Amino acid sequence: MELAAPQAAPAAAPAPRAFTNLSFALKVVLAAALVALADGLFFFQRIGATAGLFAVLLLLALILVHPTLRRSRPALVALALALTFAAALADDPSLIAAGLFWGAASLAAMLARSKGFDDAWRWTLCLFAHAVRSLLGPLPELGALGGARRRRRGALGIAARLPLLVLPLIGSLVFGALFAAANPLISDALSRLTLPALMTGFSITRLAFWFAAGFPLWALFRPRLPAIHRGRDGPERSFALPGASAPSVTLSLLAFNALFAVQNGLDLAFLWSGAPLPDRMTLAQYAHRGAYPLIATALLAGLFVLATLRPGSPLAASASIRRLVYAWIAQNVLLVASTALRTLDYIEAYSLTRLRIAAFVWMALVAVGLLLICWRIARGRSGAWLINANALAALAALSACAFVDLGAVAARWNVGHAREVGGRGAALDLCYLQQLGPSALLSLVELESRPLPPATRDRAAWVRNLILDDLEPAQSDWRGWTWRNARRLGEAHRLAAERRLPRAAAERRPCGGATLPTLTATTER
């Protein structure tokens, strides 16, 4: 009887190459070093120019782990943008600067692995997918490694089962930290646990911080282009509104133009010409009531035009429809201008805030978007062009907000137009200036230099000294030191010395209370 030849044992699946080469080891070492640096700089510490230092070191590490980045022109452009926002973080850290930096750095890492930048919509989706993956860090790769080891060694063995513990262990630690923060009984029980001497300083909170810092770093060092990037139906994908025929669109545009003419006519009559309003209605009520609905109206108008007049469609080819669209968009731009005027009138009655400055920026972006829609129809531009142009305008606006101190702008305007100094604005809100913190310091120095009632002067001095009581210790701490606050503090000290303004320890009391806050232990500087 002929014996069957023995079958060869199946070959063991090789371990993922990414886990064995020197590039992977370099990424692990740099990620660990950056997490340790973040722990020393930011864990329960003031955040100052150290944020910019950390951002620059992160970009250097990114260049080391992605050699192809230096050969990709789009990636180098994104890297230059990230370096610009790192400078903003060094000057004065903010959430806007941090978000723009992280987006630019992530874009640079992904562009180094792609053929180039095509359209902003697709890359926005890629950045969103990258942000979601940043929450998982190396967990997907550890799962893949565990699968490879199980195929190589079989289902038996403790070593093959270890990767199964990674996700439940990390998840339990993260959720345990959240429960400890939410439940005082759990946090008290954890605080009573004693750790060995080598573990002094370790805590669940610190471990959560390490994961929060390490996971996004790992996703940045090992980015993955999602399937969205390979698609080609993003901005060019079109849809048709039900019943959007040439006659219906023409009638709609005629009706919309008539309605907008009524609204714009009322604005021209009352806002632009200064005509008196009807009884029992103030200008502030008229201005505030219509600001946000009118911006929503302009956005809906833009969406209607995008949905009905696509370049190359029969509707876009009609000269009469295009003229109606141009007239309607012109009315929308006038509507946005009237909304800005409404907001200015409201500010004159109730003062300027950072959110109201942001509203002006939003209105400007809406107006630019409407004009770009007109240009797209006139020139037959693609949807990708329109999205890229709007994304560029939004990036320019956000970049300006990252470098400009909106709080200082609001404080300067309020002090210069306050009723107490002879301006036409609202009464000065010193409590809001206190909330602005260092942003209002120079404006308060300027306010004290003007002729004021004694009570207002004392209260302005209290707010200024209270801000100094917080700012000076922060600037003496090398972690909390920032260039902008250094310039601001030096200028405030110089002006206060020139104008003989008192420097005193401010007694901390609630702003706006019945009793006037006082100063104690007055000392001249």
NUFIDREN-780749 format. One record per residue (C-alpha): chain; x, y negated, z negated; residue number from 1. Coordinates in steps of 0.5 Angstrom, whole numbers, m for minus. Example, Ala and Ser with C-alpha at 12.3 -4.5 7.8 and 13.67 -1.06 7.14 Angstrom:
BEGIN
   mol       x       y       z   seq
     A      25       9     m16     1
     A      27       2     m14     2
# end
This chain:
BEGIN
   mol       x       y       z   seq
     A       0       0       0     1
     A       3      m7       2     2
     A       4     m12      m3     3
     A       1     m19      m3     4
     A       7     m24      m3     5
     A       7     m28      m9     6
     A       4     m35      m8     7
     A       8     m41     m10     8
     A       6     m45     m16     9
     A       4     m51     m14    10
     A       9     m57     m14    11
     A       8     m62     m20    12
     A       6     m68     m18    13
     A      11     m74     m19    14
     A      11     m79     m24    15
     A       8     m86     m21    16
     A      15     m89     m18    17
     A      13     m96     m21    18
     A      14     m93     m28    19
     A      21     m90     m27    20
     A      25     m95     m23    21
     A      29    m101     m25    22
     A      24    m106     m23    23
     A      18    m104     m28    24
     A      23    m104     m34    25
     A      25    m111     m32    26
     A      18    m113     m32    27
     A      17    m109     m39    28
     A      23    m113     m42    29
     A      21    m120     m40    30
     A      13    m119     m42    31
     A      16    m117     m49    32
     A      20    m122     m49    33
     A      15    m127     m47    34
     A      10    m124     m52    35
     A      15    m125     m58    36
     A      17    m132     m55    37
     A       9    m134     m55    38
     A       9    m131     m62    39
     A      14    m136     m65    40
     A      11    m142     m61    41
     A       4    m141     m62    42
     A       2    m136     m67    43
     A      m2    m141     m72    44
     A       3    m147     m70    45
     A       1    m154     m67    46
     A       1    m153     m59    47
     A       6    m159     m56    48
     A      11    m160     m51    49
     A      13    m152     m52    50
     A       7    m150     m48    51
     A      10    m153     m42    52
     A      17    m150     m44    53
     A      13    m143     m44    54
     A      10    m145     m38    55
     A      17    m146     m34    56
     A      20    m140     m37    57
     A      14    m136     m35    58
     A      15    m138     m28    59
     A      22    m136     m28    60
     A      20    m129     m30    61
     A      15    m129     m25    62
     A      21    m131     m20    63
     A      25    m125     m22    64
     A      20    m120     m22    65
     A      17    m122     m15    66
     A      23    m122     m11    67
     A      18    m123      m5    68
     A      16    m129      m8    69
     A      22    m133      m5    70
     A      21    m131       2    71
     A      13    m133       2    72
     A      12    m140       4    73
     A       5    m140       1    74
     A       7    m137      m5    75
     A      12    m142      m6    76
     A       7    m148      m5    77
     A       3    m145     m11    78
     A       9    m144     m15    79
     A      11    m151     m14    80
     A       3    m153     m16    81
     A       4    m149     m22    82
     A      11    m152     m24    83
     A       7    m159     m23    84
     A       2    m157     m28    85
     A       7    m154     m33    86
     A      10    m161     m33    87
     A       3    m164     m35    88
     A       3    m158     m41    89
     A       9    m161     m43    90
     A       7    m168     m43    91
     A       0    m167     m46    92
     A      m3    m160     m47    93
     A     m10    m159     m45    94
     A     m15    m154     m43    95
     A     m15    m157     m36    96
     A      m8    m157     m35    97
     A      m7    m149     m38    98
     A     m13    m147     m33    99
     A     m10    m150     m27   100
     A      m3    m147     m29   101
     A      m5    m140     m30   102
     A      m9    m141     m23   103
     A      m3    m143     m19   104
     A       2    m138     m22   105
     A      m3    m132     m21   106
     A      m4    m135     m14   107
     A       3    m135     m13   108
     A       4    m128     m15   109
     A      m2    m125     m11   110
     A       1    m129      m5   111
     A       7    m126      m5   112
     A       4    m119      m4   113
     A       0    m122       2   114
     A       0    m124       9   115
     A      m2    m131       7   116
     A      m7    m136       5   117
     A     m13    m136       9   118
     A     m19    m139       6   119
     A     m21    m142      m1   120
     A     m27    m138      m2   121
     A     m24    m131      m1   122
     A     m18    m133      m6   123
     A     m23    m136     m11   124
     A     m26    m129     m11   125
     A     m19    m126     m12   126
     A     m17    m130     m18   127
     A     m24    m128     m21   128
     A     m22    m121     m20   129
     A     m15    m122     m23   130
     A     m18    m126     m29   131
     A     m22    m120     m30   132
     A     m16    m115     m29   133
     A     m12    m120     m34   134
     A     m17    m117     m40   135
     A     m15    m110     m39   136
     A      m7    m111     m38   137
     A      m4    m105     m37   138
     A      m9    m100     m39   139
     A     m11     m98     m32   140
     A      m4     m96     m30   141
     A      m3     m92     m37   142
     A     m10     m88     m35   143
     A      m6     m87     m28   144
     A       0     m85     m31   145
     A      m4     m80     m36   146
     A      m7     m77     m30   147
     A      m1     m75     m27   148
     A       2     m72     m33   149
     A      m4     m68     m34   150
     A      m3     m65     m27   151
     A       4     m64     m28   152
     A       4     m61     m35   153
     A      m3     m58     m35   154
     A      m9     m59     m40   155
     A      m5     m57     m46   156
     A       0     m60     m50   157
     A       0     m66     m55   158
     A       4     m70     m50   159
     A      m1     m70     m44   160
     A      m6     m72     m49   161
     A      m3     m78     m52   162
     A      m5     m83     m46   163
     A     m12     m81     m48   164
     A     m11     m85     m54   165
     A      m9     m91     m51   166
     A     m16     m94     m50   167
     A     m19     m92     m56   168
     A     m14     m94     m60   169
     A     m13    m101     m57   170
     A     m20    m102     m57   171
     A     m21    m100     m64   172
     A     m16    m105     m66   173
     A     m19    m111     m62   174
     A     m26    m110     m64   175
     A     m23    m109     m72   176
     A     m20    m116     m71   177
     A     m27    m119     m69   178
     A     m31    m115     m74   179
     A     m26    m118     m79   180
     A     m26    m125     m77   181
     A     m34    m124     m77   182
     A     m35    m120     m84   183
     A     m32    m123     m90   184
     A     m32    m116     m93   185
     A     m28    m113     m88   186
     A     m23    m118     m88   187
     A     m22    m118     m95   188
     A     m21    m110     m95   189
     A     m16    m111     m90   190
     A     m12    m116     m94   191
     A     m11    m112     m99   192
     A      m8    m106     m95   193
     A       0    m106     m97   194
     A       5    m105     m91   195
     A      12    m103     m92   196
     A      17    m108     m92   197
     A      19    m108     m85   198
     A      12    m110     m83   199
     A      12    m116     m87   200
     A       8    m121     m83   201
     A       4    m116     m79   202
     A      m3    m117     m79   203
     A      m9    m115     m75   204
     A     m10    m122     m72   205
     A      m2    m122     m70   206
     A      m3    m116     m66   207
     A      m9    m118     m63   208
     A      m5    m125     m61   209
     A       0    m120     m58   210
     A      m5    m116     m54   211
     A      m8    m123     m52   212
     A      m2    m126     m49   213
     A       1    m119     m47   214
     A      m5    m117     m42   215
     A      m5    m123     m38   216
     A       2    m123     m37   217
     A       2    m116     m35   218
     A      m3    m117     m30   219
     A       1    m123     m27   220
     A       7    m119     m27   221
     A       4    m113     m23   222
     A      m2    m117     m19   223
     A      m7    m113     m15   224
     A     m10    m115      m9   225
     A     m18    m113      m9   226
     A     m22    m111      m4   227
     A     m25    m118      m3   228
     A     m18    m120       0   229
     A     m19    m115       6   230
     A     m26    m117       7   231
     A     m27    m122      13   232
     A     m35    m124      12   233
     A     m34    m129       6   234
     A     m35    m136       8   235
     A     m37    m134      15   236
     A     m43    m130      13   237
     A     m49    m134      15   238
     A     m56    m133      13   239
     A     m63    m136      16   240
     A     m68    m139      12   241
     A     m75    m136      13   242
     A     m79    m140      18   243
     A     m73    m145      20   244
     A     m74    m146      27   245
     A     m73    m153      31   246
     A     m80    m156      30   247
     A     m80    m154      22   248
     A     m73    m157      21   249
     A     m75    m163      25   250
     A     m81    m164      21   251
     A     m77    m163      14   252
     A     m72    m168      16   253
     A     m77    m173      18   254
     A     m81    m172      11   255
     A     m74    m171       7   256
     A     m72    m178      10   257
     A     m79    m181       8   258
     A     m78    m179       1   259
     A     m71    m181       0   260
     A     m73    m188       3   261
     A     m78    m189      m2   262
     A     m73    m187      m8   263
     A     m67    m191      m5   264
     A     m72    m197      m4   265
     A     m74    m197     m11   266
     A     m66    m197     m13   267
     A     m65    m202      m8   268
     A     m70    m206     m11   269
     A     m69    m205     m19   270
     A     m62    m203     m19   271
     A     m58    m207     m14   272
     A     m62    m213     m14   273
     A     m63    m214     m21   274
     A     m70    m214     m21   275
     A     m74    m214     m27   276
     A     m77    m207     m29   277
     A     m84    m205     m31   278
     A     m87    m207     m38   279
     A     m84    m202     m43   280
     A     m78    m200     m39   281
     A     m71    m201     m40   282
     A     m65    m201     m35   283
     A     m62    m196     m40   284
     A     m68    m191     m39   285
     A     m69    m192     m32   286
     A     m61    m191     m31   287
     A     m61    m185     m36   288
     A     m67    m181     m33   289
     A     m65    m181     m26   290
     A     m58    m179     m26   291
     A     m58    m172     m27   292
     A     m64    m170     m23   293
     A     m61    m174     m17   294
     A     m55    m171     m17   295
     A     m58    m164     m16   296
     A     m63    m167     m11   297
     A     m56    m169      m7   298
     A     m54    m162      m8   299
     A     m60    m158      m5   300
     A     m60    m163       1   301
     A     m53    m161       2   302
     A     m55    m153       1   303
     A     m61    m154       6   304
     A     m56    m157      11   305
     A     m51    m151      11   306
     A     m57    m146      11   307
     A     m60    m149      17   308
     A     m55    m153      22   309
     A     m49    m148      23   310
     A     m44    m150      28   311
     A     m46    m146      34   312
     A     m53    m145      33   313
     A     m59    m148      37   314
     A     m61    m152      31   315
     A     m54    m156      31   316
     A     m54    m156      38   317
     A     m60    m161      38   318
     A     m58    m168      39   319
     A     m65    m171      35   320
     A     m64    m166      29   321
     A     m57    m168      28   322
     A     m59    m175      28   323
     A     m64    m174      23   324
     A     m59    m170      19   325
     A     m54    m176      19   326
     A     m59    m181      17   327
     A     m61    m176      11   328
     A     m54    m175       9   329
     A     m53    m182       9   330
     A     m59    m183       5   331
     A     m56    m178       0   332
     A     m49    m182       0   333
     A     m53    m188      m2   334
     A     m57    m184      m7   335
     A     m50    m182     m10   336
     A     m48    m189     m10   337
     A     m54    m191     m14   338
     A     m53    m185     m19   339
     A     m46    m188     m20   340
     A     m49    m195     m21   341
     A     m55    m192     m26   342
     A     m49    m189     m30   343
     A     m45    m195     m30   344
     A     m51    m199     m33   345
     A     m52    m194     m38   346
     A     m45    m194     m40   347
     A     m46    m202     m41   348
     A     m52    m200     m46   349
     A     m49    m194     m49   350
     A     m41    m195     m48   351
     A     m36    m190     m44   352
     A     m35    m183     m46   353
     A     m30    m177     m43   354
     A     m36    m174     m41   355
     A     m39    m180     m37   356
     A     m32    m180     m34   357
     A     m33    m173     m32   358
     A     m40    m175     m29   359
     A     m37    m180     m24   360
     A     m32    m175     m22   361
     A     m37    m170     m21   362
     A     m41    m175     m17   363
     A     m35    m177     m13   364
     A     m34    m170     m11   365
     A     m41    m169      m9   366
     A     m41    m175      m4   367
     A     m34    m172      m1   368
     A     m38    m166       0   369
     A     m44    m169       4   370
     A     m39    m173       8   371
     A     m35    m167      10   372
     A     m42    m163      12   373
     A     m43    m169      17   374
     A     m36    m168      19   375
     A     m37    m161      20   376
     A     m43    m161      24   377
     A     m40    m167      29   378
     A     m33    m163      30   379
     A     m36    m156      30   380
     A     m32    m154      24   381
     A     m32    m147      21   382
     A     m35    m145      14   383
     A     m28    m143      12   384
     A     m25    m150      14   385
     A     m31    m153      10   386
     A     m30    m149       4   387
     A     m22    m151       4   388
     A     m23    m158       5   389
     A     m28    m158      m1   390
     A     m23    m154      m5   391
     A     m18    m159      m4   392
     A     m22    m165      m6   393
     A     m24    m161     m13   394
     A     m16    m159     m14   395
     A     m14    m166     m13   396
     A     m20    m169     m18   397
     A     m18    m163     m23   398
     A     m10    m165     m22   399
     A     m12    m172     m24   400
     A     m16    m170     m30   401
     A     m10    m166     m32   402
     A      m5    m172     m32   403
     A     m10    m178     m34   404
     A     m12    m178     m41   405
     A     m19    m179     m40   406
     A     m20    m181     m48   407
     A     m15    m187     m47   408
     A     m19    m189     m41   409
     A     m26    m189     m45   410
     A     m23    m192     m51   411
     A     m19    m198     m47   412
     A     m26    m199     m44   413
     A     m30    m199     m50   414
     A     m25    m204     m54   415
     A     m25    m209     m48   416
     A     m32    m209     m47   417
     A     m35    m209     m54   418
     A     m40    m214     m57   419
     A     m35    m215     m63   420
     A     m30    m218     m58   421
     A     m35    m222     m54   422
     A     m36    m217     m48   423
     A     m42    m215     m45   424
     A     m42    m208     m47   425
     A     m45    m204     m53   426
     A     m43    m205     m60   427
     A     m36    m202     m62   428
     A     m37    m194     m64   429
     A     m31    m193     m69   430
     A     m33    m186     m70   431
     A     m32    m184     m63   432
     A     m26    m188     m63   433
     A     m24    m183     m69   434
     A     m26    m177     m65   435
     A     m22    m179     m59   436
     A     m16    m179     m64   437
     A      m9    m181     m61   438
     A     m12    m183     m55   439
     A     m15    m189     m58   440
     A      m9    m191     m62   441
     A      m7    m196     m57   442
     A     m14    m199     m56   443
     A     m15    m199     m64   444
     A      m8    m203     m64   445
     A     m11    m208     m59   446
     A     m17    m209     m63   447
     A     m14    m211     m69   448
     A     m10    m216     m66   449
     A     m17    m220     m64   450
     A     m21    m224     m68   451
     A     m26    m220     m72   452
     A     m31    m220     m77   453
     A     m27    m218     m84   454
     A     m31    m211     m85   455
     A     m30    m209     m77   456
     A     m23    m211     m78   457
     A     m22    m207     m84   458
     A     m26    m201     m81   459
     A     m21    m201     m75   460
     A     m15    m201     m79   461
     A     m18    m195     m83   462
     A     m19    m191     m77   463
     A     m12    m193     m74   464
     A      m8    m191     m80   465
     A     m13    m185     m81   466
     A     m10    m183     m74   467
     A      m3    m184     m75   468
     A      m4    m180     m82   469
     A      m5    m174     m77   470
     A      m1    m176     m71   471
     A       6    m177     m75   472
     A       6    m170     m78   473
     A       5    m167     m72   474
     A      10    m171     m68   475
     A      15    m169     m74   476
     A      14    m162     m72   477
     A      18    m160     m66   478
     A      12    m155     m64   479
     A       7    m160     m64   480
     A      11    m166     m61   481
     A       9    m168     m54   482
     A      12    m173     m49   483
     A       5    m177     m49   484
     A       4    m178     m56   485
     A      12    m180     m57   486
     A      11    m186     m52   487
     A       4    m187     m55   488
     A       7    m187     m63   489
     A      13    m191     m61   490
     A       9    m197     m57   491
     A       4    m197     m63   492
     A       9    m198     m68   493
     A      12    m203     m64   494
     A       6    m207     m63   495
     A       4    m206     m70   496
     A      11    m209     m73   497
     A      10    m215     m68   498
     A       3    m217     m70   499
     A       4    m215     m77   500
     A      m1    m210     m78   501
     A      m1    m206     m84   502
     A       1    m199     m85   503
     A      m3    m195     m90   504
     A      m5    m188     m93   505
     A     m12    m188     m91   506
     A     m17    m185     m95   507
     A     m21    m179     m92   508
     A     m29    m181     m92   509
     A     m34    m179     m87   510
     A     m34    m184     m81   511
     A     m41    m188     m81   512
     A     m42    m187     m89   513
     A     m46    m192     m93   514
     A     m39    m194     m96   515
     A     m34    m197     m92   516
     A     m27    m193     m92   517
     A     m22    m196     m95   518
     A     m14    m196     m95   519
     A     m10    m194    m101   520
     A      m2    m195    m102   521
     A      m1    m201     m97   522
     A       6    m201     m94   523
     A       9    m205     m89   524
     A      13    m202     m83   525
# end
